[in-house]
Amino acid sequence: MGPPNTPEREHRSPRFGDASAGAWTEPPARAAPPSFMPSTALPSPHGDTDTVQLHAVPGPARRSHAPDMLAGLQTDQRGQTPPTPSPPKRSGKAHSLLKSSALMAAGTIVSRLTGFLRTLVMAAAIGIGTLNDSYQVANTLPTMIYVLVGGGALNAVFIPQLVRAMKEGDGEAYANRLLTLVVVLLGGVTSICVLAAPLLIPMMSAKFASDPHTIDVAVAFARYCLPTMFFMGIHVVLGQILNAHGRFGAMMWTPVLNNLVVIATFGGFIWAFGSFTASGVSPANITPEGVRLLGIGTLLGLAVQALAMLPYLREAGFKLRLRFDWKGQGLGKAAGLAKWTFLFVLANQFGMIVVTQLATWAGAIAEKQGYSGTGITAYNYALLLWQMPQAIITVSVMTAVLPRISRSAHDGDTAAIRDDISYGLRTSAVAIVPSAFAFLALGVPIASLLYAGSGAGARGVGYVLMAFGLGLIPYSVQYVVLRGFYAYEDTRTPFYNTVIVALVNATASAMCFAVLPPRWAVVGMGASYGMAYAVGVGVAWRRLRKRLGGDLDGQRIRRTYARLISASIPAALAGGAVALLLSSNLGGGALASLASLTGGSIVLGGLFFLAAKRMRVEELNTLVAMIRGRMH
């Protein structure tokens, strides 16, 4: 839900796909050959290369696990993962690949940080109310359309064929044909969508259509943002051409340029019109020049991101030229194989539209009642914060484990798969469980500090972050559990699981909209998101347990989670009480939020650590050792 990835933009919108952020795109690619293709990093409305992603879908493409194996090799050599056979001595090629993997990982981290900084500057410039909601909807729309009309098929079908053609010596011709096809297709779709913007915006938010000022601003933003889908496609194709040439860094680092351009754009808006707390800018009073500045800056960011790939292509010796000789080259057949991808994306987009419609509606009503920061912007900003522990911890743990799971599946060793899934769940839980309770206890001071420049709306983000809080646990668990299916080359089970999560989330969100007051509706939607993943975990857990012969090391896993939750509850209660006490005595403002967050975090973290050590949570030592290994 929220603006699509993936992926990860797995922007799939990460809202309904499997674990989100970074699930398949930190960085995109992997080795051994199961029959599916992971998502490719796409620019999200937040600027994170891995937020929007199309997750693994059934299809003819063959999967590659190379970066996962590289990350696993690097971790194993440091001795931070469970015992495995000693890794082979690095050859020059292996060492080069490891350096490439590290470069991609660094690019992803920097992209995430600048993407997060981007949201802070946005909030400071235009707040977290209806104006930002209209920008969010307009900036989400092109990613949705791109993934629906071409991005899904591009990732799942055409990119694997491009890699295959590169290996067979006909790569440059195939790449130029594919690039030409993308240029023509997305050029036509973009032109149509720009003209149809007044029809598309009401599809995303019917409430906007009832306010002439809001609909005019949203349509204006959309006309600048919709052409970004053209540059998304160009960036993906050029990036995969470079990946096929063994040059992985550009695709991970160029999104940073996009973020910097957008940060400069919104910074320029503040310089020209003042910060939101001073200007009180809204759809009713924003000037055409202000809309034009933000719109052109957003478009320029994606254009710079895509065009920055060209020097790398020249350095790689690749010659770009348009080729229209598509007939008889297998492109038509490849397009026919993408039906599963289309169905997957369609399910995602349906759920996303439902939540966007409801969140923008509730936010607009609540703002008229005097409650800002209660719409889709608050939802998206809280989601971005909430996903960070998952992207940093769970993905890192499973990146090292996944190659072993794949090898064990190939060897038919279900006991080894069970042990590695158990290890991934228990090790990541050491950070995920206390993080979930920290969001619940300290959500308001976190958001109030980070988004202090947006005024009172920052508390709205904090309430939504609290609602997301505990859902981080099933969200992370599902990510790990689905790796078991992927190891067996089973992509249909994760696909159907994704559909279940999407339907539960959309239904529960609709109930929250109908039952709760407008100011709390989006808070309820945040809680619905975690509940949907809890349902998804229940379904996936039973299916994987059956797949592994009825044994998933459940008793040991439950014991670890029970201990961690037992350690987190008193820590969260004490930390939240300290934060509340400090904020009550110090009043509002960024300094008060900083003091509340600092005091609450120290108490929460200290009590959790002491309780976990006393309960002898052995995975705590494993995770600490892993972190120390990566730092040295």
N, C-alpha and C positions, 0 to 999 in steps of 0.2 A: 504494500500500500504506500501511500506517499509517492513521491516522484520516483520513477524508475531510473537503479543501478544503476551493474549489474555492469558485473560483473561482470565488483565482482564485478552500464551500466548496462554481486548477481545479482547493476544496478540491479530477463525476468526483472520485472520489478522485484526487488528484494522483498517486497512486502508479502509476496505469496510464494516465492520460490524457497528452495531449501536453503536455509541459513544464510543466509545473507551475506551480508557484506563480506566479500572476500571469499565466498565459498569455493568458487572455481576460478577466480581471477586474481590471485595474489602470488605470482603473476600468471597469465593464461597459458597453459599448456601442461602436459603431463606425460608416461612411456609404456611399454607392454601393450597389448592391443585389445582392450574391450571394445564393444561396438557402440560407442557413443562419443560425442565430442563435447568437452566442457565449454563454458561460455567464454567469450572474449571480453576484455575490459572495455567498457563504454563510458563515455562522459555522463555523469549524472547531473541533475540540476544543482547539486551541492559541490560538484567538481571532483568527486572521488572517482577514481578510475574503476573501482570495483564495487561501487554501490549498485549500479544498474547491471544486471546480468541475466543472461538466459541460462538457466541451469540445464544440466544434462537431460537430453530428451531422446526417446527411442529413435533410432534411425540407422542408416547404413554406415555412417562414418565410423572410423576406427579411432580409438582413443590413444593418446600419448601420455605417459606418466613421467616424462623426463625430469622436469623441475622438482616434482615430489621426490623422486629418487635421489636427486642431487641434494635436496634439503635433508633427506634422511641420512645420506652418506655423511654430510657435514656434521649432523648431530651425533650420529653413531661414533664418529671419530673422536668426539669430545667425551664420549662415554655417558651421555645424559639420558639415553633411552634404554629400555630393557635389553638384556643381553641378546646379542645377535652375533652371527659369524663375523669375524674380523673383516672390515672392508678392505678391498684390494688397494694396493698402492696406487696413488693417483698418477695417471699419465698426464702428459702436457695437455691433452684435449680435455680430460676430466677436470683438471685444475682450471682451465679456461671456462668450462661450463659452470663450475662452482662460483667463479668470479662473476659470471653473467647472472647467476641466480641471486647473488648478494646485491648486485647492482639493481636488479628488478625489485627486490625486496625494499631496498633503500628508497627507490623511486616511489613505491607504493606508500611507504610511511610518510615521505615528504608530501606526496599528493594528498594523503589524508589530513595531515596537519594544515596545509594551506587551504584545503577544502573546508575544514572546520573554521579557520580564520575567516574565510570568505563569508560564512553564515553570520559571524559576529559583526563584520562590517555591514552586511546587508541589514541586520537588525538595527544597528546604530543609525543607518541612513533612512530606512522607511518603516521601522517598527516591526511589530509582530502581529499586526491587525489585518484589516480587510485589504489594505493596499498590498501588503506582502503576500496575502493569500492570492490576490489576482496575479501577482508576478509568479508565484509558485505554480499555479494552474497553467499559466501560459508557458512556463519553462519546462513543465512536465509533459505537456502535450506532444512536442516533437519527438521525445524519446519513446513515448508510447506508440506513436504512429510508425516511427522508424523500426522498432522491434517487431511490430505487427506485419508491416508490408515487406520487410526485407532482412532485418537484423537477425531474426531467428533462423531463417534459412541460410543466411550468410555464415553464421557461426556453426550450425549443425551439419551443413551439407557442403557448401561451396568451399569453405576454408580447408576442411580436410582434403578435398580434391585438389586444392591449390598446393598443399604440402606434398601430396602424392605426385603431382605434375612436376614440382620442383625436383623431386628425387629422380624422376624418370627423364629429366633433361629437357622437358618442354615447358618449364615453369614460367619463363618470361612471356611467352606467347599466351599461355592460359591466364596469367596474372593480368596482362593488358586487356584481354577479352573481358575478364571478370570486372576489372576496374571500369571499363567502358560501359558494361551493363549496369553497374551501380550508379555511374554518373547519369546515364540516361533515365534509369528508373527513378532514382531519388530526385533528379532534377524535375521530372514531370510531376511526381507526387508532391514535391515541395511547392511548385507553382500552383497546383490545384488547392492545396491546403491553405496557402496564404490568402487566396481569394475566398476560400470557404471559412476563414477564421470566425466571422460572425455566427456561423452555424455550429462550429466545433466547440466554442467556449460554453454555450448553454448545455452541450452534452456532458461537459465536465462539471458544471455548476449551474443548475437551474436558478438558484438564488441570485446569482450575479445578474441574470437577465431581468430581474425585477427592479434593479437599481440602475438608472441610466448612466450615472457617473462610473459605477464599478464596471459595468459591461463595456463601456467605451474604453476604459483604461486597460481592461483585460484583453480586449480585442487588439488594441494597439500594441501591447506587449507581445501578444501571440504573433503578430505579423513580423516582428523583429526576431522572435525566438524560433519560429517554425523553420526557417532556413538552416538552423543548426543541424537538423537531421541529415541534410546533405553532407555536411562536413563530418558528422559522426560516421557515416558509411565510408567516406574517403579515408578517415583516420584508421578505421578498422582494417580495411584492405591493405593500405600501405604498411601498417604495423605488422600484419601477418606476412607480407612479402619480406620485410626485414627479419622477422623471426625465422622464416624459412632459410634466410641467409646467415643465421646464427648471430644476428644483431638484435638483442632483446631489450636493451636499455631504453631506446627511443620511445617505445610504446608506453612505458611506465613513467617516463620523465616528462614527456610533452604535455600531459594534462596539468602539470604544475604551471606551465605557461598560461594555460586557460584560467586557472585560479588567480594567478597574479594579475592578468588583464581585468578580470571581473572585480578583484579587490581594488585595483586602481580606479575602475569605473565608479564603484560605489563610494570610494574615498573622494573622487572628484565631485560626486553628487553632494556629499557632506560639505565640501569646500565651497560649492556654488550656492547651495540652498540651506545649509545648516543641518545639524543632526536632528534626528526625529524628536528628541525631547525639546528642542528649541523651535522646530518648524511645525510640528504636529501635522506633517504632510499626510494627506488622505486621498482617496479617489476623487473626492469633490474639489480639492484645491491643488493637486499636483499639476504643474504646467506642462504643456506639450513638449517644451524643451527638456524638462526633467524626464519624461517618458522616453523621449528620443535618446537621451544620453544613456539611460539604463539599458534600453533595447539594443542600441548599436554596440555598446560595450559587451553585452552578453553574446551577441552574434560574433563580434570580433574575437572574443576569447576562443570559441570553437574553431573559427577560421585559422587563427594562429596555431592552435593545437594540431590541426590537420596539415597545414602547409609547412610546419616545422619539420615534418618527416622527409621532405624533399631532399635536403642536403645529405641526409643519411642514405637515401636511395642512390644518389649520385656516387657517394663514396663506396657503396656496395657494388657499383658497376651496373646497376639496373637502369634500363632505358625505358622511360615512359612514352607510350604513344597509344592513341585510340585505335581500337581494332573492332570492326563491326562484323567480322566473319564468324558469327556465333553458330551458324547452322552446322550440324554434324560434329560439334565439339563436346557434346555431353552436357551442355548447360541446361537444356530442356529437360533431360532425364533427371538431372540433379534437382531441378525445381520440383519435379513430381515426387521426389522422395521426402520433401519437407513437410508433409501433411501433419505428422505428429508434432513437429515444431509449431506449426500454425495453431493447432488445437491447444497446445500448452500455453502459448502466448495469449491466445484468446481468453482462456480461463483466468490468467493473471490480470489482463486488462479489464475484464468484467469486474472482478473484485476491486481493483484499484479505482475504477470509476464510481462504484457504489460508495466507497469510503470517502473519496474526494467530494462527491456530491453532498454527502451528509455532513462532513466536517466543515465545508465552506458555508453551508446553510446555517449550521449551528453557530459558527463563528460570527457570521453577519448579524444574526439576531442578538447574540450575546454582546457584541460591540455596541449595538444601539441601546442596550440596557446598561452600558457603562463598564463592561468587562472585556478588556482587550486581551489578545494573546490566547484565544480560545478556539481558533480555527485550524485549518490545514497546515499553516506555517508552524504553529506550536507543536502539532503532531510530528511534522517532518524534522524539526530541530531536536525534539526530544528523542526521536527514533535514532537520529545520527549519533547523539551522545550515548544512548543505550547500547548500540551495536559495537562500540569500540572494544570492550573487553572480549567479546566474541571474536572480533577480527584479529586482535593482538594475541590472545591466549589460545583459544580453541583451535583456530586455524593453524597456528604455529605448531601446536602439539600434534595435530593430525597430519600436517605436512610431512612430519618425520615418520609417522606410523603408517600412512597409506601405502607406501611401496611394499612394506612387509605384508600388509593385508592382501594386496593384489597377488603377491607371490604365493602366499598361503592358499588363496582361493584357487590359483592355477594348480597347486600341488594337491588340492583336496584336503588340506589340513584344517578342519573346522575348529579344532582345539586352539590352534595358534590364532585364528581369526577372533575367536571368543576372547582370548587373553589380550589381544591388541585393542579390541573394541573396549574391553573393560579398563585397560590402561588409559586409553584416551579419555573415557568418561571420568574416571577417578582423578586423573592428573589435572585436567582442565577445570574440574569442579572446585578445586582448591582456590582458584581465583574467581570463577564465575559465581559461585554461591555467595560469598561475602560481597561481591560487586552488586549482585541483585539486591541484597538487603541494604547496601549503602545507597543505592538509588532510591529505595523506598524511604529510608530515614533522612537522607540529605538532598533529595531532589530539588527542593525549593532553594536552599542556599547555593547549590551548584549552578542552577539556571540563573538565579538572581545575580550572581557574580559574573558569569560569563556574558550574559545579555543585559548587563546593567544599562548599557546605552540605549536600550529600547524602551525604557520606562517601566510602567506597571505591567506590561505584557510579559515580562520575564517570569513573573510568578506563575503565569499560565503555563509556560513551558515546564516549570518545575513540577506543577501538579500532574501534568501528563507524564513526565519522566518518572514520578513516583508510581503512577498507574502501570507503566511499562515494567517497572522494577523486577518483581519476582518472575515475570514471564521470561526473563533472561535464562532461567534454569532450563525449562523445556526447549527453548529456542536453541540453546547450545547442545542439549542432549540429542535433539533430532538431527542436527548437523553430523554428529559423530555416528549415530545409528545408521543413517543413510549411506555412510561410507561402506558399510558392510554389503549393501546391495550393489553398489557400484563396483566393488571388488569382484562380484560374480557376473559382471556385465549385465545386470538386471537394471534397466532404466525405467521400465514400465511401473514398477512398484513405487519408486520415488515420484513419478509423474502423478499417479493416482493419489498418493499421499499429499502432494502439493495441492491438488484439486480439493481434497477434503479440508485442508487448512484454509484455503481461500473461501470455501463456502461457509465454514463455521465462523470465520472472521467477519465476513460480510453480513451474515445473519445476526450475529451478536452485536455488531456495530449498529445495525438498523434498529435493534431492540433498545440499545442505549439512546439512540437519537429519539425514539418514540417515548421513552419512559423518563429520562433524566431532563432536568432543566438545561437550556441551551449552554450555559456557562460550564456545565459538567459533562456534556454529551461527549466531547472529544476525549476527556479524561476516561470515560467509560470505554471508548474505542481503543484507547491504549491498553486497558486491562483485557479487552476482548482479543487483542492480538496475541498476548501471552497465553490466554485460555485456548485459542485455536491451535497453538503449537503443542499445548498439553494434550489435546485430543489427537493431534497428529503423531505425537510420541507414542501414545497408547497403541495406535494402529500399527505403526512401524515396528515397535518393540515386539509385539506378538508375532508379526510376520517374520522378523529376523530370527527370533527365538526358534520358530518352527523350521526355518531354513537351516539353522545350525544344530538341529537335532534336539531341540527342547532345552538347551542350556545356554544362557547368556551371562553366567557368573552373577546372576541377579542378587544373591544374598550379600556378596561382598560389595557390590555397587551400592545397594540400598544402605548398607552399614556405613559406608563412607559418606554418602549424602546425608544420612541421618545425623551423623556426628558434626558435619559441617554446618547443617542447618541449626543444630542445637547450639553450636558455638556462635552462630551469627545472630540468633534472635536476641539474647541479652546484650550483645555488643551493639546491635542496631538500636535497641531501646535506649541504652545509655547514651550512645552517640547522638541519636535524635533529640533526646532530652537536653543534652548539653547545647546542641545547636539552637534549639528553641529558646532556651534560657538566655543565651548570648544575644540572639536576635531581638528578643523582647526587651532586653536592657539597653542594647546599643541602637535600636531603631532600624530604619531602612538604610539603603545606600550600599555602595560596593564594598566599603571598608567593613561595614557590619556583616555583610554576607561573607567576606573573606574570613573574618574572625569566627563566625559561626561554622563555616565549612572547615576551617583549620582545627578548631577545638573538637568538633564532632568527629572529624576524620581520625584524629589522634586517639580519641577514646574508643571509637569503633574498631579501628585497626589494631590497637594494642590489646583490647579485650578479646578480640577474635583470635589473635595470634596466641595469646596465653591459653585460651580455652582449647584451641585446636591442638596445641602441644600437649596439654594435659590429657586430652582425649586420645593422644597418640595417633593422630592422623598421619600415617606414614607418607602419604602422597605430598604432604606439605614440604617435606625435605626434598622430594624428587623435583618439584616445581622450582624451589629455590635454587637447587643445583643447576637446573636447566637455564635459569635466568643468569646465574653467575657465569655459566659456560659461554653464553652468547655475548656477555659483556667483556670477556677477556679474549 
